[in-house]
């Protein structure tokens, strides 16, 4: 590094003067605006070509898995929502599914609750892809897309706020169903969103999809072959852009996804542009599912009628001693979950999001292990970046769409 | 060193995975570190091409203490359907070591580093076994059950009052020394006669 030929440490500038090659080590991040969070990539470049890239993560490590072990089963979903902060509902749903499997009650969840879960998870996939689209556009200099995408996202966050009271982390899903039924006015605003979506999506596609600058930057950049994608455990849009049609919603249907008619978009090229197109098509498919849920939404309860794992209805608490006791116990000491281990997975916006949950029969989880899709998707950067231009690093990070709340947890 | 704060709840040394049959759609295989690589290699030959995740679990009082859990996935290319298998590898608490599978699946690299970082399980043959989430100079492995929730540095200070009382293990002595110091500080601020330190 800074050791000169004589072996005496010297100034870095002297070292550069004496060296004959064009090789240098460049650290991107952790405060780089286009790394989508706190990612540091230590790159070795030869001229402008990357010869080695080593992503360094852990800057956002918050010990969520450890925290979850020290919270009640019911409380843990609050911190778990903070992992992938762009689609909190997918995280919550996956954890809740794991707990429901441990309890053995997944058949008791009312149909309306399952439908609303699907509805909100697809909405949060749309919202998450809007962030990817907007920030991905900014990475390449297409600033105006950001405003279009975030305007659409804002409408979805409004729906979150209406349902759960918070825009980003509504904490609306519960073990056993939902916290409340959808509030008045929710479906009207959902209808407005469904109506507005095609036009807004057409605008964004027109801005980006056939844009020659964008195509120049993305086509043949960061190519990932199908074999590599499997070996590096890539899932989600990045895997489907390499030609493998694996989608958890189709392979292991949950929450009634088998009842909806949708396609799994795939492409064969495996480059950044293919990942871009797959995500755009996925947004359309999500909207298709949302429309179907809206059309077929049934009436009925939204919480399983079993006070062993779900709170009694609020209005009964004032008049029923039983309900009051159950409510008190639910809040003050949660409930006990039979021992066992279980793995549940959902298709998050970034790929297979899984929770391996172990219970020892107590009122807190013994272990909550996340299978973070972003971690594995990001890891492949050290493979696909080699041989590319340093300027394309930004494109490749953007096309993998990592979320650092999930990578570092 | 065992902590007074964790594990917070009845740390019964049971093996949850042994007392209950599989309740999800994965096949479960148990193995030992010595047989692990052969087991995974035969599964790979069977078509389980993706090593989807590696996680760790600390059972504290069980023997073997740790489980390293491998999740594998097999695709049926045409239909988009898939199959799961889960390999549980029991690892003893004394000098826990597991052979690395980085040469078989590159995806294992960061996953093994994370298990090493958070549980202290060593992966022999790993090309770059460093901490990944915690700082490089950190001591201890945070996801072990005997690692205090707030870290060793804060373990002896009183917990904030909004913390759940039930989060503190039964029988945890109140941090008498620090609490007394706080009391004296409050008394001094109020201009009262400082309470006598019972230790003296």
Interface residues (C-beta under 8 A of the other chain):
Chain A: X57 X58 X61 X63 X65 X66 X67 X70 X101 X102 X104 X230 X231 X232 X233 X235 X244 X245 X246 X247 X250 X251 X252 X264 X333 X338 X339 X340 X341 X342 X343 X344 X352 X354 X356 X358 X359 X360 X361 X362 X363 X364 X366 X367 X369 X371 X375 X376 X379 X383 X408 X409
Chain B: X6 X8 X9 X10 X12 X14 X16 X17 X19 X20 X23 X24 X25 X26 X49 X50 X51 X52 X53 X55 X56 X57 X58 X69 X71 X75 X77 X80 X81 X82 X84 X86 X105 X106 X107 X109 X110 X111 X114 X118 X131 X132 X133 X134 X135 X142 X143 X149 X166 X167
